[in-house]
Amino acid sequence: MSTESAPKTTTAPKKQFHEEVADRLVEQIKEGTAPWQKPWVPGEEVLPHNATTGNRYKGFNAVWLMAQGRADSRWMTYKQAQELGAQVKAGEHGTTIQYWKFDDTRAKKDDNGKIIKNAEGKTVYETFRLERPRAFYATVFNAEQIQGLPPLEKKAPEWDPHKRAEGILEATGAKIMNKAGDEAYYSPTKDIIVLPERYQFQERSGYYATALHEVGHWTGHSSRLDRDLSHPFGSDGYAKEELRAEIASMILGADVGVGHDPSRHAAYVGSWIKAIRDDPLVLQKAASDAEKIVGFIKDLEQKRNQSIEVAQTQTAAIKATLQGSVQPQDRSLGRAGEHELTTPLLS
């Protein structure tokens, strides 16, 4: 009787969420259909958001939801759809998104380890930083997968996209040099952005979309977000920087309303694929960095807008003070005298 044991069969371990997403996006990159490879039309609402809260999905989740190829930018959980009086269609499959928890709460204790109560006898809680962040997941459905929802209402932006884009460039204070040619780049050593002349672009939106991409690189300077920009062209580090800048310009271009033009960055496809295959977390890191870039630029925009508002308020106050201080000194002057006093205030 043989004592040999039957050969053991092994099953391939289930891939982690970021690995599954990386595999899917690598295929899209090969086909040229990854979200940041698409030429988004100016004014098109493409950034995914939660239909219940109105909040935009960010980072890796935003890229992943955009990769689903849905025309509607609204997403929600099964429960949220029910709360809106809608219902997920039979047979539809949701899309998994990932969140990270960096903090948690616990009952606060005194030096003797006793739980602290407030004046009402209720436990006092405190927030603490987790030693290791925890990931948790949610399943969301696109509005196209749900029946009973009103059609997507497309709203015109409350601003002129070109004026806002120009304001952002001014807010950054970045040195921008325009010169005839087809080169668009950021020089870390000179800390300057070089762009083709404005007239070379078929549309104004194309100029601003290109400029926002280069401003994304500009944020990496040591005096700003301090990223390593020393990698040579064709290197792994160079490809990763292009990826984060491309995702950032896609998000910012959609937010501002000038769209996204990926035509200048097709040369990085091979490098992106290699970087992601070597490390599937590259996409998560790039998307996270892209959000930091967007946040940094929008903070500068907000500070500029606040400065303008303060200046306008001060100017209005000065004008009001001057108008209130001008009083006719001799009412016997009649209409001609009054006209003579008020004329300078019209300038």
C-alpha positions in Angstrom: 0.0 0.0 0.0 1.4 3.3 -1.1 2.1 5.8 1.6 2.6 8.6 -0.8 0.3 11.5 -0.2 -1.7 13.1 -2.9 -0.1 16.3 -4.3 -1.4 19.4 -2.7 -3.3 21.9 -4.9 -2.9 25.5 -4.2 -5.0 28.4 -5.3 -3.6 31.8 -6.2 -4.1 34.2 -3.4 -6.8 36.8 -4.0 -5.4 40.1 -5.2 -5.7 43.1 -3.0 -7.9 45.9 -4.1 -5.2 48.2 -5.3 -3.7 45.4 -7.4 -7.0 44.6 -9.1 -7.5 48.3 -9.9 -3.9 48.6 -11.2 -4.4 45.6 -13.5 -7.6 47.2 -14.9 -6.0 50.6 -15.4 -2.9 49.1 -17.1 -5.2 47.6 -19.7 -6.8 51.0 -20.2 -3.4 52.7 -20.5 -2.5 50.3 -23.2 -5.7 51.2 -25.0 -5.3 54.9 -24.4 -8.5 55.1 -22.4 -7.4 55.7 -18.8 -9.1 58.8 -17.4 -6.1 61.1 -17.7 -5.5 59.9 -21.3 -8.9 61.2 -22.5 -9.4 64.7 -24.0 -12.1 66.0 -21.7 -14.2 68.7 -23.3 -14.2 72.1 -21.6 -17.2 72.5 -19.3 -18.0 68.8 -19.3 -18.9 67.5 -15.8 -16.7 64.5 -15.4 -15.5 64.5 -11.8 -17.4 61.8 -9.9 -19.4 63.0 -6.8 -21.8 61.6 -4.3 -25.4 62.4 -5.3 -26.5 62.6 -1.7 -23.8 64.6 -0.1 -22.6 66.6 -3.1 -19.0 65.8 -2.2 -16.5 65.0 -4.9 -14.7 61.7 -4.7 -11.0 62.3 -4.4 -7.7 60.7 -5.2 -7.6 57.0 -6.1 -11.4 56.7 -5.8 -12.0 59.6 -8.3 -9.6 58.0 -10.9 -11.2 54.5 -10.3 -14.8 55.8 -10.7 -13.9 57.8 -13.8 -12.3 54.6 -15.3 -15.8 53.0 -15.2 -16.7 55.0 -18.4 -20.0 56.3 -17.1 -21.5 59.5 -18.7 -23.2 60.4 -15.4 -20.9 61.8 -12.7 -23.3 60.9 -9.8 -22.6 57.9 -7.6 -24.2 56.6 -4.4 -24.5 53.5 -2.2 -27.5 51.2 -2.4 -28.9 52.6 0.8 -28.5 56.2 -0.4 -30.4 55.4 -3.5 -33.3 54.0 -1.5 -33.3 57.1 0.7 -33.8 59.1 -2.4 -36.8 57.0 -3.4 -34.8 55.3 -6.1 -33.8 51.7 -6.7 -30.7 49.9 -8.2 -31.7 48.1 -11.3 -31.8 44.3 -11.1 -28.5 42.6 -12.1 -26.4 45.7 -11.7 -23.0 45.3 -10.0 -21.5 48.1 -7.9 -18.0 49.5 -7.9 -15.8 49.1 -4.8 -14.1 52.2 -3.5 -11.6 52.4 -0.6 -11.3 54.7 2.3 -8.5 55.0 4.9 -9.0 55.7 8.5 -6.1 57.5 10.2 -7.7 58.5 13.5 -10.1 56.9 15.9 -11.9 57.7 19.1 -11.8 56.2 22.6 -13.1 56.8 26.1 -10.9 59.3 27.9 -9.3 58.1 31.1 -7.6 59.9 34.0 -4.2 59.1 35.4 -5.6 56.2 37.4 -7.2 54.6 34.3 -10.7 55.5 35.3 -13.1 56.6 32.5 -13.8 60.4 32.7 -17.4 61.5 32.8 -18.8 65.0 32.0 -21.2 67.0 34.2 -24.1 65.1 32.7 -22.5 61.7 33.6 -21.7 60.9 30.0 -18.4 59.4 28.9 -15.9 61.8 27.5 -14.2 60.7 24.3 -10.9 61.7 22.7 -9.4 61.3 19.2 -6.1 59.6 18.7 -3.9 58.8 15.8 -3.7 55.2 14.7 -0.3 53.6 14.5 -1.3 51.9 11.3 -4.1 53.4 9.1 -7.0 51.1 8.5 -8.7 50.5 5.1 -12.4 50.0 4.7 -14.5 49.7 1.7 -17.8 50.8 0.2 -19.8 49.7 -2.8 -21.3 52.5 -4.9 -23.5 52.6 -8.0 -23.6 55.0 -10.8 -26.8 57.0 -11.5 -27.1 55.1 -14.8 -27.5 51.9 -12.8 -30.4 53.3 -10.8 -34.0 53.9 -11.7 -36.1 56.6 -10.3 -33.5 59.4 -10.3 -34.1 62.7 -12.1 -31.9 63.3 -15.1 -28.5 64.8 -14.5 -28.9 68.6 -14.4 -26.0 70.2 -16.2 -25.3 73.6 -14.8 -23.3 76.4 -16.4 -20.3 77.4 -14.3 -20.8 80.5 -12.1 -17.5 81.9 -13.5 -15.8 82.5 -16.8 -13.5 79.4 -17.1 -10.8 81.4 -19.0 -10.8 84.3 -16.5 -10.6 81.9 -13.6 -7.7 80.0 -15.2 -5.9 83.3 -15.8 -6.6 84.2 -12.2 -5.0 80.9 -11.0 -1.9 81.5 -13.1 -1.6 85.0 -11.5 -2.3 83.6 -8.1 0.6 81.2 -8.3 3.1 83.9 -9.1 4.8 81.4 -11.4 7.3 82.8 -13.9 5.8 81.9 -17.3 7.7 82.6 -20.6 5.8 82.2 -23.9 7.9 81.6 -27.0 7.0 80.4 -30.5 7.5 76.6 -30.9 5.9 73.4 -29.7 7.7 73.1 -26.3 5.8 73.2 -23.0 7.8 72.4 -19.9 8.8 73.4 -16.4 12.5 73.9 -15.5 13.2 73.1 -11.9 16.7 74.7 -12.0 15.4 78.0 -13.3 12.0 77.7 -11.6 10.3 78.8 -14.8 7.5 77.5 -17.0 7.9 77.7 -20.8 4.8 77.6 -23.0 4.1 78.1 -26.7 2.6 81.5 -27.7 -1.1 81.8 -26.9 -2.0 82.2 -30.6 -0.5 78.8 -31.4 -3.4 77.0 -29.6 -6.6 76.4 -31.6 -8.6 77.3 -28.5 -7.9 79.3 -25.4 -8.9 76.4 -23.2 -6.0 74.4 -24.8 -3.5 77.0 -23.6 -4.9 77.0 -20.0 -5.1 73.2 -19.9 -1.4 73.0 -20.9 -0.5 75.7 -18.4 -2.2 74.0 -15.5 -0.3 70.8 -16.2 3.0 72.7 -16.1 1.9 74.5 -12.9 1.4 71.0 -11.4 5.1 70.4 -11.9 5.9 73.9 -10.6 4.4 72.9 -7.2 7.1 70.3 -6.8 9.8 72.9 -6.3 11.7 72.7 -2.9 10.1 76.0 -1.8 6.6 74.5 -2.3 5.5 70.9 -2.0 9.2 69.7 -2.3 9.1 66.7 -4.6 12.2 65.2 -6.2 12.2 66.7 -9.7 15.8 65.7 -10.5 14.9 62.5 -12.4 16.1 62.4 -16.0 13.7 61.9 -18.9 12.7 58.3 -19.5 13.4 57.3 -15.9 10.9 55.7 -13.5 10.9 58.8 -11.3 10.2 61.1 -14.3 7.3 58.9 -15.4 5.8 59.0 -11.9 6.0 62.8 -11.8 4.3 63.1 -15.2 1.6 60.8 -13.9 0.8 62.8 -10.8 0.9 66.1 -12.8 -1.4 64.6 -15.5 -4.0 63.5 -13.0 -3.8 66.9 -11.2 -4.3 68.8 -14.4 -7.2 66.6 -15.3 -8.9 67.3 -12.0 -8.1 71.0 -12.0 -9.1 71.4 -15.7 -12.4 69.8 -15.1 -13.0 71.9 -11.9 -12.1 75.2 -13.7 -13.9 74.3 -16.9 -11.1 74.4 -19.4 -11.0 70.6 -20.0 -8.0 68.4 -20.4 -5.6 67.8 -23.3 -3.4 64.6 -23.0 -2.0 64.8 -26.5 1.5 65.9 -25.3 2.0 62.9 -23.0 1.5 59.8 -25.0 5.2 59.1 -24.9 5.0 58.1 -21.2 2.6 55.1 -21.7 5.4 52.5 -21.6 7.0 54.1 -18.5 3.6 54.3 -16.7 2.9 50.6 -17.4 6.3 49.5 -16.1 6.1 51.7 -13.0 2.6 50.3 -12.1 3.6 46.7 -12.7 6.7 47.1 -10.6 4.6 48.7 -7.8 0.8 48.6 -8.0 0.6 51.3 -5.3 2.1 53.8 -7.7 -1.4 54.8 -8.9 -2.6 55.4 -5.3 0.4 57.5 -4.5 0.1 59.5 -7.8 -3.6 60.2 -7.2 -2.9 61.2 -3.6 -0.1 63.5 -4.7 -2.3 64.9 -7.5 -4.9 66.0 -4.9 -2.1 67.7 -2.9 -1.2 69.6 -6.0 -4.8 70.6 -6.7 -5.2 71.7 -3.0 -2.0 73.7 -3.0 -3.0 75.6 -6.2 -6.6 76.2 -5.1 -5.3 77.6 -1.7 -3.3 80.1 -3.7 -6.3 81.0 -5.7 -8.4 81.5 -2.6 -5.8 83.7 -1.0 -5.8 85.9 -4.2 -9.5 86.1 -4.2 -9.6 87.1 -0.6 -7.0 89.8 -1.2 -9.1 91.2 -4.0 -12.2 91.2 -1.9 -10.4 93.0 0.9 -9.1 95.6 -1.5 -12.5 96.1 -3.0 -14.1 96.5 0.4 -11.5 99.1 1.5 -11.9 101.0 -1.8 -15.7 101.1 -1.3 -15.3 102.3 2.3 -13.0 105.1 1.2 -15.4 106.2 -1.5 -18.3 106.2 0.9 -16.2 108.2 3.4 -15.3 110.8 0.8 -18.9 111.1 -0.4 -20.1 111.5 3.1 -17.5 114.2 3.9 -18.5 116.5 0.9 -21.1 118.9 2.1 -22.3 122.1 0.4 -20.7 125.0 2.3 -23.1 127.7 1.0 -26.6 126.6 0.1 -27.1 130.0 -1.6 -24.8 128.7 -4.4 -27.9 127.1 -5.9 -27.8 124.3 -8.5 -24.7 125.5 -10.2 -22.7 125.5 -6.9 -23.9 122.0 -6.1 -22.9 120.7 -9.5 -19.5 122.2 -9.0 -19.0 120.4 -5.7 -20.2 116.9 -6.8 -18.5 116.7 -10.2 -15.1 115.5 -8.9 -16.7 112.5 -7.2 -17.9 111.1 -10.5 -14.4 110.3 -11.7 
